[in-house]
């Protein structure tokens, strides 16, 4: 876990309205989560003609542990490039509406190698097919081969104000967030059905005591983030779960516990933010 929540814009001269020491995913965890959720990226190789020129191409991939694997044809230009120079990088970026520079992306740099028959190729094949089942009809063609990018450096950008070169050990040992596949459903449910609970969270568990409305903007294994409407406009809020979660049921139980605690504090008139770490 790390703490980079304080990097979010607060407004000139404004202090965060929540405890910025609450648990937050590390950049390694964020980068692993992003890469695991996306199925295509830009593979950059060193062109053979004109020699030495960076060459970018769209590829599909799957994450086999900390390494992306590709199924590529010998006829592809990027395969010819890799045969001559194994240096490569893969850019993986979030899509969707809105400012593209506010979205997450990760660049994986290293050396690529073809996988011969054996356990590594079997693992790559099973992983790739689990993500790209339509590849089954050509996966054993003679002119296709599995390649693996052995990641040596990782650059993570999580939008404005959140970026770093990720420690390679943190990348290799980090795990994708288990809540990520369910995050949007949790966010939609909370915003549609529990708007009053989120106002209670802000008023009781943070310094945003004048919150009139709040919407959930993200959720991860350690906690969740909201945009609170206050007297000085919208302000970012992050709150931790009592313990890390791994399933939607865990999320529901954690939210119920937080709602109960927030309402108890409001009923007792205790100072806002008095047990934000609870």
C-alpha positions as a Markdown table, in Angstrom:
| # | Residue | x | y | z |
|---|---|---|---|---|
| 1 | Unk | 0.0 | 0.0 | 0.0 |
| 2 | Unk | 1.1 | 3.6 | -0.6 |
| 3 | Unk | -0.2 | 7.1 | 0.0 |
| 4 | Unk | -0.5 | 9.3 | -3.1 |
| 5 | Unk | -4.0 | 10.5 | -2.6 |
| 6 | Unk | -2.7 | 13.9 | -1.5 |
| 7 | Unk | -1.5 | 14.4 | -5.1 |
| 8 | Unk | -5.1 | 15.0 | -6.3 |
| 9 | Unk | -5.9 | 18.7 | -6.9 |
| 10 | Unk | -7.4 | 20.3 | -3.9 |
| 11 | Unk | -7.5 | 23.9 | -5.0 |
| 12 | Unk | -5.1 | 26.6 | -4.3 |
| 13 | Unk | -4.3 | 26.9 | -0.6 |
| 14 | Unk | -6.8 | 24.3 | 0.4 |
| 15 | Unk | -6.0 | 21.4 | 2.7 |
| 16 | Unk | -7.4 | 17.9 | 2.1 |
| 17 | Unk | -10.6 | 17.2 | 4.0 |
| 18 | Unk | -9.6 | 13.6 | 4.8 |
| 19 | Unk | -6.7 | 11.7 | 6.3 |
| 20 | Unk | -4.2 | 11.4 | 3.4 |
| 21 | Unk | -2.4 | 8.6 | 5.3 |
| 22 | Unk | -5.2 | 6.1 | 4.6 |
| 23 | Unk | -4.2 | 3.0 | 2.7 |
| 24 | Unk | -3.9 | 3.5 | -1.1 |
| 25 | Unk | -2.7 | 1.1 | -3.8 |
| 26 | Unk | 0.9 | 1.3 | -4.7 |
| 27 | Unk | 1.8 | 2.4 | -8.2 |
| 28 | Unk | 3.0 | -1.1 | -8.8 |
| 29 | Unk | -0.5 | -2.4 | -7.9 |
| 30 | Unk | -2.2 | 0.2 | -10.0 |
| 31 | Unk | 0.0 | -0.5 | -13.0 |
| 32 | Unk | -0.6 | -4.3 | -12.7 |
| 33 | Unk | -4.4 | -3.7 | -12.4 |
| 34 | Unk | -4.5 | -1.5 | -15.4 |
| 35 | Unk | -2.4 | -3.9 | -17.6 |
| 36 | Unk | -4.6 | -6.9 | -16.5 |
| 37 | Unk | -7.8 | -5.1 | -17.5 |
| 38 | Unk | -6.8 | -4.2 | -21.1 |
| 39 | Unk | -6.4 | -6.6 | -24.0 |
| 40 | Unk | -4.6 | -4.5 | -26.7 |
| 41 | Unk | -1.7 | -2.0 | -26.7 |
| 42 | Unk | 0.9 | -0.4 | -28.8 |
| 43 | Unk | 4.0 | -2.5 | -29.2 |
| 44 | Unk | 7.1 | -0.4 | -30.0 |
| 45 | Unk | 10.1 | -2.1 | -31.7 |
| 46 | Unk | 13.2 | -0.9 | -33.5 |
| 47 | Unk | 12.6 | -0.9 | -37.3 |
| 48 | Unk | 15.0 | -2.6 | -39.6 |
| 49 | Unk | 14.0 | -0.3 | -42.5 |
| 50 | Unk | 14.6 | 2.5 | -42.1 |
| 51 | Unk | 17.1 | 1.1 | -39.6 |
| 52 | Unk | 16.9 | 2.2 | -36.0 |
| 53 | Unk | 13.6 | 4.1 | -36.4 |
| 54 | Unk | 11.0 | 3.5 | -33.6 |
| 55 | Unk | 8.1 | 1.5 | -34.9 |
| 56 | Unk | 4.7 | 1.3 | -33.2 |
| 57 | Unk | 2.0 | -1.3 | -34.0 |
| 58 | Unk | -1.2 | -2.4 | -32.4 |
| 59 | Unk | -1.1 | -5.9 | -30.8 |
| 60 | Unk | -3.3 | -8.0 | -28.6 |
| 61 | Unk | -1.7 | -9.4 | -25.5 |
| 62 | Unk | -2.4 | -11.1 | -22.2 |
| 63 | Unk | -0.6 | -10.7 | -18.9 |
| 64 | Unk | 1.1 | -14.0 | -17.8 |
| 65 | Unk | 2.0 | -13.0 | -14.3 |
| 66 | Unk | 4.1 | -9.8 | -14.6 |
| 67 | Unk | 4.9 | -10.3 | -18.3 |
| 68 | Unk | 2.8 | -9.6 | -21.4 |
| 69 | Unk | 2.7 | -12.4 | -23.9 |
| 70 | Unk | 1.8 | -12.0 | -27.6 |
| 71 | Unk | 0.7 | -14.3 | -30.4 |
| 72 | Unk | 2.3 | -12.8 | -33.5 |
| 73 | Unk | 2.9 | -13.8 | -37.1 |
| 74 | Unk | 6.3 | -14.1 | -38.7 |
| 75 | Unk | 4.9 | -11.9 | -41.5 |
| 76 | Unk | 4.3 | -9.0 | -39.1 |
| 77 | Unk | 6.7 | -6.1 | -39.3 |
| 78 | Unk | 7.1 | -6.0 | -35.6 |
| 79 | Unk | 8.2 | -9.7 | -35.6 |
| 80 | Unk | 10.9 | -9.0 | -38.2 |
| 81 | Unk | 12.0 | -6.1 | -36.0 |
| 82 | Unk | 12.2 | -8.3 | -32.9 |
| 83 | Unk | 14.2 | -10.9 | -34.7 |
| 84 | Unk | 16.8 | -8.3 | -35.4 |
| 85 | Unk | 16.6 | -6.4 | -32.1 |
| 86 | Unk | 14.8 | -7.8 | -29.1 |
| 87 | Unk | 14.4 | -4.4 | -27.4 |
| 88 | Unk | 10.7 | -3.4 | -27.1 |
| 89 | Unk | 8.1 | -1.6 | -25.1 |
| 90 | Unk | 4.4 | -2.0 | -24.7 |
| 91 | Unk | 2.1 | 1.0 | -24.1 |
| 92 | Unk | -1.2 | 0.1 | -22.4 |
| 93 | Unk | -3.7 | 2.9 | -22.0 |
| 94 | Unk | -7.3 | 3.3 | -20.6 |
| 95 | Unk | -9.9 | 4.3 | -23.2 |
| 96 | Unk | -13.3 | 6.0 | -22.8 |
| 97 | Unk | -14.8 | 9.4 | -22.9 |
| 98 | Unk | -13.2 | 12.5 | -21.3 |
| 99 | Unk | -9.7 | 13.9 | -21.2 |
| 100 | Unk | -7.4 | 11.1 | -22.4 |
| 101 | Unk | -4.5 | 12.6 | -20.4 |
| 102 | Unk | -6.5 | 12.2 | -17.2 |
| 103 | Unk | -6.7 | 8.5 | -17.7 |
| 104 | Unk | -4.2 | 5.8 | -16.7 |
| 105 | Unk | -1.5 | 4.3 | -18.8 |
| 106 | Unk | 1.6 | 2.2 | -18.3 |
| 107 | Unk | 4.6 | 1.6 | -20.5 |
| 108 | Unk | 6.5 | -1.7 | -20.1 |
| 109 | Unk | 10.1 | -1.8 | -21.3 |
| 110 | Unk | 12.3 | -4.8 | -21.8 |
| 111 | Unk | 13.5 | -7.5 | -24.1 |
| 112 | Unk | 11.2 | -9.8 | -26.0 |
| 113 | Unk | 11.8 | -13.4 | -26.8 |
| 114 | Unk | 10.0 | -16.2 | -28.7 |
| 115 | Unk | 8.8 | -19.1 | -26.5 |
| 116 | Unk | 9.7 | -22.5 | -27.7 |
| 117 | Unk | 7.6 | -25.6 | -26.8 |
| 118 | Unk | 7.6 | -26.2 | -23.1 |
| 119 | Unk | 6.0 | -25.0 | -19.8 |
| 120 | Unk | 6.5 | -21.3 | -20.6 |
| 121 | Unk | 4.7 | -21.6 | -23.9 |
| 122 | Unk | 2.0 | -23.7 | -22.5 |
| 123 | Unk | 1.4 | -21.1 | -19.8 |
| 124 | Unk | 1.4 | -18.3 | -22.3 |
| 125 | Unk | -1.0 | -20.2 | -24.6 |
| 126 | Unk | -3.5 | -20.9 | -21.8 |
| 127 | Unk | -3.4 | -17.3 | -20.5 |
| 128 | Unk | -3.7 | -15.8 | -24.0 |
| 129 | Unk | -6.7 | -18.1 | -24.9 |
| 130 | Unk | -8.4 | -17.1 | -21.7 |
| 131 | Unk | -8.4 | -13.5 | -22.8 |
| 132 | Unk | -8.7 | -14.0 | -26.5 |
| 133 | Unk | -10.7 | -17.2 | -27.1 |
| 134 | Unk | -11.2 | -16.3 | -30.8 |
| 135 | Unk | -7.5 | -17.0 | -31.4 |
| 136 | Unk | -8.1 | -20.7 | -31.0 |
| 137 | Unk | -8.6 | -21.3 | -34.7 |
| 138 | Unk | -5.2 | -20.0 | -35.7 |
| 139 | Unk | -3.2 | -20.4 | -32.5 |
| 140 | Unk | -1.3 | -23.4 | -33.8 |
| 141 | Unk | -0.6 | -22.1 | -37.3 |
| 142 | Unk | 3.1 | -22.7 | -38.2 |
| 143 | Unk | 3.7 | -19.0 | -39.0 |
| 144 | Unk | 2.5 | -17.8 | -35.6 |
| 145 | Unk | 4.6 | -17.9 | -32.4 |
| 146 | Unk | 4.2 | -16.8 | -28.8 |
| 147 | Unk | 6.5 | -14.1 | -27.6 |
| 148 | Unk | 7.1 | -12.8 | -24.1 |
| 149 | Unk | 8.2 | -9.3 | -23.1 |
| 150 | Unk | 10.5 | -9.7 | -20.1 |
| 151 | Unk | 9.8 | -6.4 | -18.3 |
| 152 | Unk | 12.8 | -4.6 | -17.0 |
| 153 | Unk | 11.4 | -1.1 | -16.4 |
| 154 | Unk | 7.8 | 0.3 | -15.8 |
| 155 | Unk | 6.5 | 3.8 | -16.3 |
| 156 | Unk | 3.1 | 4.4 | -14.7 |
| 157 | Unk | 0.9 | 7.5 | -15.2 |
| 158 | Unk | -2.4 | 7.5 | -13.4 |
| 159 | Unk | -3.6 | 10.8 | -14.8 |
| 160 | Unk | -2.6 | 14.3 | -13.7 |
| 161 | Unk | -0.3 | 14.4 | -10.7 |
| 162 | Unk | 0.1 | 10.6 | -10.3 |
| 163 | Unk | 3.2 | 9.2 | -12.0 |
| 164 | Unk | 6.4 | 7.4 | -11.4 |
| 165 | Unk | 9.0 | 4.9 | -12.5 |
| 166 | Unk | 7.7 | 1.8 | -10.7 |
| 167 | Unk | 10.2 | -0.2 | -8.7 |
| 168 | Unk | 10.6 | -3.4 | -10.7 |
| 169 | Unk | 10.3 | -5.6 | -7.6 |
| 170 | Unk | 7.0 | -3.9 | -6.8 |
| 171 | Unk | 5.8 | -4.6 | -10.4 |
| 172 | Unk | 6.8 | -8.3 | -10.2 |
| 173 | Unk | 5.4 | -8.9 | -6.8 |
| 174 | Unk | 2.3 | -6.7 | -7.1 |
| 175 | Unk | -1.1 | -8.2 | -7.9 |
| 176 | Unk | -4.0 | -6.8 | -9.9 |
| 177 | Unk | -6.8 | -5.5 | -7.7 |
| 178 | Unk | -9.4 | -8.3 | -7.3 |
| 179 | Unk | -12.1 | -5.6 | -7.0 |
| 180 | Unk | -11.3 | -4.0 | -10.4 |
| 181 | Unk | -13.6 | -6.3 | -12.5 |
| 182 | Unk | -16.5 | -5.4 | -10.1 |
| 183 | Unk | -15.6 | -1.7 | -9.4 |
| 184 | Unk | -18.0 | -0.1 | -11.9 |
| 185 | Unk | -21.0 | -2.2 | -10.6 |
| 186 | Unk | -20.2 | -1.2 | -7.0 |
| 187 | Unk | -19.8 | 2.5 | -8.0 |
| 188 | Unk | -23.1 | 2.5 | -10.0 |
| 189 | Unk | -25.0 | 0.8 | -7.1 |
| 190 | Unk | -23.7 | 3.2 | -4.5 |
| 191 | Unk | -24.4 | 6.2 | -6.5 |
| 192 | Unk | -27.9 | 5.0 | -7.5 |
| 193 | Unk | -29.1 | 3.6 | -4.2 |
| 194 | Unk | -27.0 | 4.9 | -1.4 |
| 195 | Unk | -26.4 | 8.6 | -1.9 |
| 196 | Unk | -27.5 | 9.3 | 1.7 |
| 197 | Unk | -24.8 | 6.9 | 3.0 |
| 198 | Unk | -22.0 | 8.7 | 1.2 |
| 199 | Unk | -23.1 | 12.1 | 2.6 |
| 200 | Unk | -23.0 | 10.5 | 6.0 |
| 201 | Unk | -19.5 | 9.1 | 5.3 |
| 202 | Unk | -18.3 | 12.6 | 4.4 |
| 203 | Unk | -20.0 | 14.4 | 7.3 |
| 204 | Unk | -19.0 | 11.9 | 10.0 |
| 205 | Unk | -15.7 | 10.4 | 8.9 |
| 206 | Unk | -14.0 | 13.4 | 7.3 |
| 207 | Unk | -13.7 | 17.2 | 7.7 |
| 208 | Unk | -16.2 | 17.7 | 4.9 |
| 209 | Unk | -18.9 | 18.4 | 7.5 |
| 210 | Unk | -21.0 | 20.6 | 5.2 |
| 211 | Unk | -21.3 | 18.0 | 2.4 |
| 212 | Unk | -24.7 | 18.2 | 0.7 |
| 213 | Unk | -24.2 | 15.5 | -1.9 |
| 214 | Unk | -21.5 | 13.0 | -2.7 |
| 215 | Unk | -20.8 | 10.5 | -5.5 |
| 216 | Unk | -18.4 | 7.6 | -5.5 |
| 217 | Unk | -15.7 | 7.9 | -8.2 |
| 218 | Unk | -13.5 | 4.8 | -7.6 |
| 219 | Unk | -13.1 | 1.8 | -5.4 |
| 220 | Unk | -10.2 | -0.6 | -4.8 |
| 221 | Unk | -9.3 | -3.3 | -2.3 |
| 222 | Unk | -8.2 | -0.8 | 0.3 |
| 223 | Unk | -10.9 | 1.8 | 0.1 |
| 224 | Unk | -12.9 | 4.1 | -2.1 |
| 225 | Unk | -13.0 | 7.7 | -3.3 |
| 226 | Unk | -15.8 | 10.2 | -3.6 |
| 227 | Unk | -16.4 | 13.7 | -4.9 |
| 228 | Unk | -18.2 | 15.6 | -2.1 |
| 229 | Unk | -20.2 | 18.8 | -2.9 |
| 230 | Unk | -19.2 | 21.3 | -0.1 |
| 231 | Unk | -19.7 | 25.0 | 0.5 |
| 232 | Unk | -16.4 | 25.5 | -1.4 |
| 233 | Unk | -17.4 | 23.3 | -4.4 |
| 234 | Unk | -16.6 | 19.7 | -5.1 |
| 235 | Unk | -13.8 | 18.2 | -3.0 |
| 236 | Unk | -12.1 | 14.8 | -3.3 |
| 237 | Unk | -12.5 | 12.3 | -0.4 |
| 238 | Unk | -10.9 | 9.0 | 0.2 |
| 239 | Unk | -11.9 | 6.5 | 3.0 |
| 240 | Unk | -10.4 | 3.2 | 3.9 |
| 241 | Unk | -12.2 | -0.1 | 4.4 |
| 242 | Unk | -11.8 | -1.7 | 7.9 |
| 243 | Unk | -9.7 | -4.3 | 6.2 |
| 244 | Unk | -8.7 | -5.1 | 2.5 |
| 245 | Unk | -11.5 | -6.7 | 0.5 |
| 246 | Unk | -11.4 | -9.2 | -2.3 |
| 247 | Unk | -15.0 | -9.7 | -3.4 |
| 248 | Unk | -18.2 | -7.7 | -4.0 |
| 249 | Unk | -19.7 | -9.4 | -0.8 |
| 250 | Unk | -16.7 | -8.1 | 1.1 |
| 251 | Unk | -17.4 | -4.6 | -0.3 |
| 252 | Unk | -21.0 | -4.8 | 0.8 |
| 253 | Unk | -20.1 | -5.8 | 4.3 |
| 254 | Unk | -17.5 | -3.1 | 4.6 |
| 255 | Unk | -19.9 | -0.5 | 3.4 |
| 256 | Unk | -22.5 | -1.6 | 5.9 |
| 257 | Unk | -20.0 | -1.4 | 8.7 |
| 258 | Unk | -18.9 | 2.1 | 7.7 |
| 259 | Unk | -22.5 | 3.3 | 7.3 |
| 260 | Unk | -23.3 | 2.0 | 10.8 |
| 261 | Unk | -20.2 | 3.8 | 12.3 |
| 262 | Unk | -20.9 | 7.1 | 10.4 |
| 263 | Unk | -24.5 | 7.2 | 11.6 |
| 264 | Unk | -23.5 | 6.4 | 15.2 |
| 265 | Unk | -21.0 | 9.3 | 15.1 |
| 266 | Unk | -23.6 | 11.7 | 13.7 |
| 267 | Unk | -26.2 | 10.6 | 16.2 |
| 268 | Unk | -23.7 | 11.2 | 19.1 |
| 269 | Unk | -22.6 | 14.5 | 17.7 |
| 270 | Unk | -18.9 | 13.5 | 17.8 |
| 271 | Unk | -16.3 | 15.7 | 16.0 |
| 272 | Unk | -16.1 | 14.9 | 12.3 |
| 273 | Unk | -13.1 | 12.9 | 11.2 |
| 274 | Unk | -12.6 | 11.7 | 14.8 |
| 275 | Unk | -12.1 | 8.1 | 13.7 |
| 276 | Unk | -11.4 | 8.3 | 10.0 |
| 277 | Unk | -8.9 | 5.5 | 10.3 |
| 278 | Unk | -11.4 | 3.1 | 11.9 |
